[in-house]
Amino acid sequence: MDNEESFQVVVGLDGSDESRAALGWAVSEARLRRGKVRAVTAWQPPAVPVGPCYSGTARWRGR
């Protein structure tokens, strides 16, 4: 495999204007070098509180 076939640009996206600009640069660079773009993003789910749930339980217990 030669360098042209294996060239890859990895760019991180987070929805910001800067990351969109980085994606544009990555696409241009990959075209120039006949490579590929791999766009990646990471997402962390929001924290879910863990503890007793009193929504219906307390009512049925008569509290």
SERO-4910 file (N, C-alpha, C, O; in steps of 0.05 Angstrom, whole numbers):
BEGIN
 pado doro    nc1    nc2    nc3   cac1   cac2   cac3    cc1    cc2    cc3    oc1    oc2    oc3
  Met    A     17    -23      0      0      0      0     18     25      0     35     27     17
  Asp    A     14     43    -19     31     67    -19     17     89     -3     -6     86      6
  Asn    A     31    111      2     21    133     19     -4    145      9    -21    153     25
  Glu    A     -7    148    -17    -32    160    -28    -56    144    -21    -77    155    -14
  Glu    A    -54    118    -22    -77    101    -16    -83    100     14   -106     96     22
  Ser    A    -63    104     31    -67    100     59    -70    127     74    -74    127     98
  Phe    A    -69    149     60    -71    175     73    -99    179     84   -119    175     70
  Gln    A   -100    188    109   -125    192    122   -123    216    141   -103    219    155
  Val    A   -143    233    140   -144    256    159   -166    250    179   -189    243    171
  Val    A   -160    252    204   -179    248    226   -186    275    237   -168    290    245
  Val    A   -211    281    239   -220    307    249   -242    303    270   -260    287    266
  Gly    A   -240    318    292   -260    316    313   -281    337    309   -275    360    304
  Leu    A   -306    330    313   -329    348    310   -344    350    336   -350    330    349
  Asp    A   -350    375    344   -367    379    368   -390    398    363   -403    407    382
  Gly    A   -395    405    338   -417    423    331   -409    452    331   -426    469    323
  Ser    A   -385    459    339   -376    487    339   -369    496    311   -364    480    293
  Asp    A   -368    522    308   -359    534    282   -330    525    276   -323    520    253
  Glu    A   -314    524    297   -286    516    293   -283    488    283   -267    482    266
  Ser    A   -300    470    294   -298    442    284   -308    439    256   -299    422    241
  Arg    A   -328    455    249   -337    455    221   -315    465    202   -312    455    180
  Ala    A   -301    485    211   -278    495    195   -257    474    192   -245    470    171
  Ala    A   -252    460    214   -232    438    214   -241    416    195   -224    404    181
  Leu    A   -267    410    194   -277    390    175   -272    399    146   -264    383    129
  Gly    A   -277    424    141   -273    435    114   -243    432    106   -237    425     83
  Trp    A   -226    439    125   -197    436    119   -190    407    114   -175    401     96
  Ala    A   -201    389    130   -195    360    128   -204    350    100   -190    334     88
  Val    A   -227    358     92   -237    349     65   -219    359     43   -212    345     25
  Ser    A   -211    385     45   -193    396     25   -166    382     24   -156    375      3
  Glu    A   -155    376     47   -130    363     49   -131    334     38   -113    325     24
  Ala    A   -153    321     45   -157    293     35   -160    293      5   -149    275     -9
  Arg    A   -173    313     -6   -176    314    -36   -149    319    -49   -142    306    -69
  Leu    A   -133    337    -37   -107    342    -49    -89    318    -49    -74    313    -68
  Arg    A    -91    301    -28    -74    278    -25    -87    252    -33    -76    230    -30
  Arg    A   -111    254    -44   -127    231    -52   -130    211    -29   -127    187    -32
  Gly    A   -137    222     -6   -141    206     18   -170    206     27   -188    213     11
  Lys    A   -173    198     51   -200    196     63   -202    214     88   -181    220    100
  Val    A   -226    220     95   -231    235    119   -246    217    139   -265    204    131
  Arg    A   -237    217    163   -252    203    184   -260    224    204   -244    235    219
  Ala    A   -286    230    205   -297    249    224   -306    234    249   -321    215    247
  Val    A   -297    244    272   -305    230    297   -317    250    317   -311    274    316
  Thr    A   -334    240    333   -346    256    354   -349    238    379   -350    214    377
  Ala    A   -350    250    402   -355    235    426   -378    248    441   -383    272    439
  Trp    A   -393    231    454   -417    241    468   -418    226    495   -414    202    496
  Gln    A   -423    242    515   -426    230    542   -455    234    551   -464    257    552
  Pro    A   -470    213    556   -497    216    565   -499    232    591   -480    230    607
  Pro    A   -520    247    595   -522    262    620   -524    243    643   -534    221    641
  Ala    A   -515    253    666   -516    237    690   -545    233    699   -561    251    698
  Val    A   -551    209    707   -578    203    716   -577    199    746   -562    182    756
  Pro    A   -592    215    761   -591    212    790   -600    184    798   -620    173    788
  Val    A   -586    172    817   -593    146    827   -600    148    856   -585    160    872
  Gly    A   -623    138    863   -632    139    890   -660    129    892   -672    120    872
  Pro    A   -672    131    915   -699    122    918   -719    138    902   -716    163    899
  Cys    A   -738    125    891   -759    138    875   -785    139    892   -796    118    898
  Tyr    A   -793    162    899   -817    165    917   -842    174    902   -862    180    914
  Ser    A   -840    175    876   -863    186    861   -889    172    866   -909    185    872
  Gly    A   -890    146    866   -915    131    871   -913    114    896   -934    108    908
  Thr    A   -889    106    903   -885     87    926   -895    100    952   -909     86    967
  Ala    A   -887    124    957   -895    137    982   -925    140    984   -936    137   1006
  Arg    A   -938    147    963   -967    150    963   -981    124    970  -1000    124    986
  Trp    A   -972    102    959   -985     76    964   -979     66    992   -994     50   1003
  Arg    A   -958     75   1004   -952     68   1032   -968     85   1052   -968     79   1076
  Gly    A   -981    105   1042   -997    122   1059   -982    145   1072   -990    155   1093
  Arg    A   -960    152   1061   -944    174   1073   -953    201   1063   -942    221   1071
***
